[in-house]
Amino acid sequence: MSKLELFTKQIGLINGVESYILVRRSGEIIADNTSNSEDLASMVTMCGLGASDIMQTIGFTQFKHLSFNRMGKRNFLLFFLNRYFLGIQQIAGTDDQQLATEISQLLENLSQQDHNEVENKWSL
């Protein structure tokens, strides 16, 4: 199973995820399960790039995620990865803090796996 397949399987198992979209910083869609992926990819890319610019301008060293709060607790979360942005549509009424924590943990675990693979490849 590829890393992308593993990621999409795991993200779909998190309680509170209605849909997701993973895009490169260029706006290219890598994976999604949305019905309006082109429009959503544009929004995720513009928001991600804008937030990254603001982060650099005011001197933040890390920006984990943004939350767009909407009525009915059907929020939209935007996560920052090295070369990608991940957009998550929250299921209405679910706990947005718990959702953000679980997604952050998944991303951290995947990042740690990548780091371990690189170390194992180059260790004697």
Secondary structure as UniProt FT lines:
FT   HELIX           3..12
FT   TURN            15..16
FT   STRAND          17..24
FT   TURN            25..26
FT   STRAND          29..32
FT   HELIX           37..58
FT   STRAND          65..68
FT   HELIX           71..73
FT   STRAND          76..80
FT   STRAND          84..90
FT   TURN            92..93
FT   HELIX           96..122
//
